[in-house]
């Protein structure tokens, strides 16, 4: 049997690998030495909360920052500044935004080379940024994305003498597998990377008990479950605030405007004021009323990625339209799908091809303060998130439940940890089942009887734990004293 051919560089630099390992070992020794010195020097009272992503679309990391700030920690909130974070983050005296330059426009060579170059450049950018902040006691990092952020945060932790906390929202390799397949070399490399560097963390948080068990069984990583909980500002929206929001959105989005026929009818009535598709004011008293014959408001939110198939919702809406045409006593429907992401243009193209008489669809990007107000004004939420790992839960449903908004959610493995079928919502498996659920829930709308109202009452009575309480019980003991 012929001997395996040597690697190309072996004949050129026979002493390369021993030299490289010696350099790596020397660097690690230097970092460990600095870690001991830095631990003595301090950093107490400071935490770096980091995500290699858009801070405005990373609500859980914003919540971490706000919770830390509430307890007197100085927080460096590090990430991309594409979307505006919540105003509570912007107004906090203890939170400082640390922008990371986003890499774009890299189009050199084949895709594999582009990916490698992107990881290398991101590593340098992130490490440079982490080493420029004031020394933190802890680096709290979101995963995913973990490549290259876990390794870079670990190196920065060695430099600063900081403890590394990884907050596992999902697995990066499982998200990558949606595009490449589970056996792709990049996916296998990403899994190996998460498994290796994940073990180097000092503490670990995760979003479900299923993920906690999986981290231990497959990665030998001990984690503490910190369920996503709604922040205090996710709650039912008073009718006057609903009206203000609808009138604001009506300036840019036609589905929120009162239809011309309704306006002409209202013009014949004395004393009627401003009207949206859903609300109107009494011209004499100024009080806000729900508009007669108003459509039902259906809301879904998304990152427009591969783990959410919105064609399921669009097919269900086609069936809903057919139900109305066949004579079912169903309301007209306004379907609002919020969010930003790579597949938004694709799905907008599909939406434009639909020609509904009784359904209007719009896909706005809402300000951070308007999103909870809209959830608290809606009649039903729909979630199409299918976890790539089967181990994380959709935060959008958490927020909807905080607003006492019933939900129809597509089935996946551990969804039962959040959505209780026939108790706080319904679980469906395909577009036909979703269409039947919409028909059943909206029959004789807006009657205050039926399952939709019962689900809402159950959510009101559940008195859900809020993020602040859950965080204090779970994370604060890990951090210990600020001093």
C-alpha positions, -999 to +999 in steps of 0.1 A: +000+000+000+015+033-010+023+058+017+002+089+020+015+119+002+029+146+025+011+179+029+026+205+005+041+226+032+058+197+050+088+196+026+092+234+026+090+240+063+098+208+082+101+228+114+070+248+110+046+229+132+068+226+163+076+263+160+039+272+157+030+251+187+058+267+207+044+302+198+009+292+207+020+277+240+040+308+248+010+331+241-012+309+263+013+311+291+015+349+287-023+352+287-026+330+318+000+350+336-019+382+327-051+366+338-037+361+373-024+397+375-056+412+361-077+392+386-057+409+413-060+443+396-098+442+396-125+449+371-151+445+397-184+461+390-180+459+352-196+434+327-192+432+289-224+419+273-215+409+237-232+396+206-217+394+171-250+406+157-275+435+157-280+448+192-314+462+183-326+427+173-310+410+203-337+416+230-324+390+254-289+406+255-305+440+260-325+425+289-292+411+304-277+446+302-307+463+318-308+437+346-271+442+353-275+480+352-304+478+376-281+461+401-254+488+397-231+471+373-213+491+346-222+475+313-204+476+280-231+464+255-211+453+224-224+444+190-236+458+156-256+490+157-279+484+128-313+488+146-319+512+175-320+494+209-348+500+233-349+534+248-344+520+283-310+508+271-302+541+255-312+561+286-295+539+312-265+557+328-249+524+335-249+510+299-224+521+273-229+510+237-197+496+221-201+493+183-184+466+163-178+474+127-199+451+105-181+433+077-198+437+043-189+437+007-164+408+009-166+392-025-132+377-031-128+342-046-150+312-040-176+311-012-154+289+011-126+315+009-150+343+015-163+325+046-127+319+060-117+355+053-149+367+070-142+347+101-106+359+103-115+396+099-144+393+124-120+377+149-096+406+146-124+432+148-140+416+178-107+410+197-096+445+190-129+459+204-129+436+234-094+447+244-102+484+241-130+483+267-123+488+304-114+455+322-146+436+330-152+410+357-174+390+333-179+386+295-215+375+289-216+363+253-246+352+231-243+320+211-251+318+182-233+333+165-204+315+182-179+313+153-156+331+159-170+349+190-166+321+216-129+317+209-123+354+207-142+361+240-122+333+257-089+349+246-101+383+257-111+367+290-076+353+295-062+388+288-085+406+312-087+379+338-125+379+332-149+350+336-167+339+304-204+333+305-221+318+274-258+323+269-268+294+246-298+305+225-294+277+200-265+259+183-247+277+155-240+245+136-277+235+135-286+269+120-258+264+094-271+230+086-304+245+073-284+258+043-257+232+039-270+199+054-259+182+086-230+163+069-214+193+053-177+198+064-184+234+075-213+222+097-192+194+112-163+219+118-188+244+135-201+216+157-166+206+168-157+242+174-188+249+196-182+217+215-145+225+221-146+262+230-180+259+248-162+238+274-138+266+281-165+289+295-168+295+333-206+296+334-234+287+309-270+298+305-295+282+281-331+288+271-348+254+277-344+224+299-341+203+268-311+223+257-296+221+292-298+183+291-284+182+255-255+204+264-245+180+292-251+147+273-234+157+240-210+185+250-204+178+287-212+214+294-231+223+326-257+250+321-284+267+340-318+272+324-329+308+321-362+308+303-370+338+281-396+359+300-414+390+288-400+423+299-424+445+320-434+466+291-450+436+273-486+439+285-521+446+272-523+480+255-550+504+268-575+514+241-564+550+239-528+539+233-540+514+207-558+543+188-527+565+189-506+536+175-530+527+148-533+563+137-495+566+136-491+534+116-520+545+092-497+572+079-474+547+063-494+514+061-527+513+043-542+483+062-544+504+094-565+531+076-603+531+078-618+519+045-634+546+024-669+530+027-666+531+065-654+568+064-684+578+042-707+560+066-692+577+096-694+611+079-732+608+082-730+603+119-727+634+141-699+637+165-676+610+152-639+618+153-607+603+139-609+567+128-584+539+121-593+505+107-597+493+143-606+523+165-624+556+165-628+586+188-661+601+199-660+637+187-679+651+217-663+632+246-630+623+230-632+588+243-618+559+222-641+532+209-635+500+190-647+506+154-679+487+144-672+460+119-635+462+125-612+435+110-594+410+133-557+419+138-533+389+133-497+394+141-465+375+135-429+385+139-398+370+122-362+373+113-371+361+078-347+332+079-348+295+068-362+283+101-395+300+095-416+289+064-441+318+059-456+300+029-475+280+056-492+311+068-499+324+033-515+291+023-536+292+055-548+327+046-558+315+011-580+289+028-594+316+052-603+338+022-621+308+007-640+302+039-654+338+038-663+334+001-682+302+010-703+322+035-686+316+069-693+343+095-656+354+097-642+389+100-619+406+075-583+401+085-553+424+088-522+403+090-490+422+102-457+404+099-429+424+115-391+420+113-360+422+091-341+395+075-326+380+043-358+363+030-381+393+035-379+403-002-386+368-013-418+365+008-429+400-001-428+388-037-451+360-029-474+383-009-477+407-039-490+378-061-519+372-037-552+390-045-574+389-014-607+407-010-610+402+027-574+400+039-547+427+040-510+419+047-483+443+056-446+437+066-435+468+086-403+473+107-415+487+140-397+510+164-386+491+196-413+510+216-441+503+192-437+465+189-450+457+224-479+482+219-489+464+187-487+429+204-508+442+232-534+455+206-537+423+185-563+396+185-541+366+177-504+358+173-490+333+148-455+317+153-438+298+124-405+294+142-392+258+139-360+254+159-331+242+139-319+222+169-354+215+183-340+228+216-348+266+217-381+284+222-394+314+202-390+346+222-418+362+201-443+338+217-429+348+252-435+384+243-470+376+230-479+358+262-466+388+282-493+408+263-519+381+271-521+375+233-532+339+224-509+321+199-511+295+171-476+280+169-461+254+145-451+222+162-415+213+171-398+191+197-398+211+229-425+237+221-446+222+249-423+239+275-440+271+264-472+266+245-499+245+262-522+233+235-559+243+242-548+262+273-529+294+262-530+287+224-530+261+197-503+240+181-505+232+144-484+211+120-494+224+085-513+252+067-545+233+066-546+228+104-537+265+109-565+275+085-590+254+105-578+270+138-581+305+124-617+297+113-626+283+147-610+311+167-625+339+146-660+325+141-685+352+152-657+377+160-656+399+181-677+379+205-663+377+240-671+340+242-653+311+227-617+297+228-599+329+218-613+348+248-607+318+271-571+316+261-567+353+268-583+349+302-560+319+310-530+341+302-543+369+324-548+345+353-514+328+349-495+357+364-464+349+344-430+354+359-413+385+343-377+387+331-365+409+360-378+384+386-364+353+367-330+369+361-327+379+398-334+343+408-312+326+382-283+348+371-276+371+400-265+342+423-239+333+397-223+367+397-221+372+434-213+406+449-206+435+426-177+446+447 
